[in-house]
Amino acid sequence: MTHASAERPRARGPREWARAFTGFYPPLAEDLVELDPIARFLYSARSVILVISFQAALLAGLLAATDRRFNTLPFVLVLVGYVVLHAISNLSNDYFGARRGHDTDDSPRRRYTVHPLLSGAVTSRLLVTGLLVLVAIAAAIGVYFILLRGWPAVALIVVGALLLWAYDAAPRALKELGLGEVAAFIVWGPLMIAGGYYVITGVSSSVALLASLPYGLGVMSILVGKHIDQRDFDERKHQRTLPVVLGERRARLLNRASVIAMYVVIAVGVLLGAITPFALLVLIAAPRALRAVRVMSVPPPAEPPAGYVGWPLWYHRVCLVHNRAFGWLYVAGLALGAVFPTLRA
């Protein structure tokens, strides 16, 4: 079986910190032990996946720029806040997974990448310290936006905090009720992009809400794919994720529909004149979308192909690779739309 990482030279300091945000999976646990605390913490926070929150913030900012309502400081704080909150989510997910006995030695989580606590790569003290620092940063940003935007910002922050808590920290977590995937769609779609637009500009936008839907669907497809990959394990552990509730075949059908809907929503938005025609740049990612649809049309292989990285994740990886490309092309399209805001279909 191919492990999540290959042997590579080790580095320390900013070079290694930057490496934590690239690639596909972190290094082996024995590699992490030799890294500095910041690098170990970044790898443990699964920083490579934080790009989806970074892209969501960029999309919100570009929509604000298109409407000539862009404000620099609120945008920067949205960008930092989203990445920080995503890191908190990743770390708390691992913490509660270990605490509640879901992340065990035979779990998929232990096989495709390093678990910060169970691998011994990160101590509980380092994890808790890092979480406290991140929570303090997020709280300070939240206070700023409450002072800047008032009660609407309070509502957005409360909803976001409740979803963050309910996903894996609540006594009956959303991911145990078949609702975690829907929560991901809401958070990375309407909440982050349309909500981000509001706190950046001070006004709400139905266009921003429409433009948020494709990206939210893409992030949901990543999580649904992951939960299909580990459905058998989750079912044994009584984790009623959406694929456990629906069954593998229907979950794969849902995910194929989600990937296709990403492009349909953008096309409709362009035809209605609500979304810039430059957003059609996402069609460059269509081959990856078609590959994702093809892969999800059949059951996974019994064993990983030679040289495959990240097993047992199969559907998750193909959806993540697609969404990365889709996200950057969507960012590029909206950036062109911000430069040429009067151009509409």
Buried (B, 14 or more C-beta within 10 A) or exposed (E): EEBBBEEEEEBEEEEBBEBBBEEBBBBBBEBBEEBEEBBBBBBBBBBBBBBBBBBBBBBBBBBBBBBEBBBEEBBBBBBBBBBBBBBBBBBBBBBBBBEEEBBBEEBBBBBBBBBBBBBEBBEEEBBEEBBEEBBEBBBEBBEBBBEBBEEBBEEBBEBBBEBBBBBBBBEEBBBBBBBBBBBBBBBBBBBBBBBBBBBBBBEEBEBBBBBBBBBBBBBBBBBBBBBBBBBBBBBEBEBBBBBBBBEBEEBBBBBBBBBBBBBEBBBEBBEEEBBBBBBBBBBBBBEBBEEBBEBBEEEBEEEBEEEBBBBBBBBBBBBBBBBBBBBBBBBBBBBBBBEEEEEEE
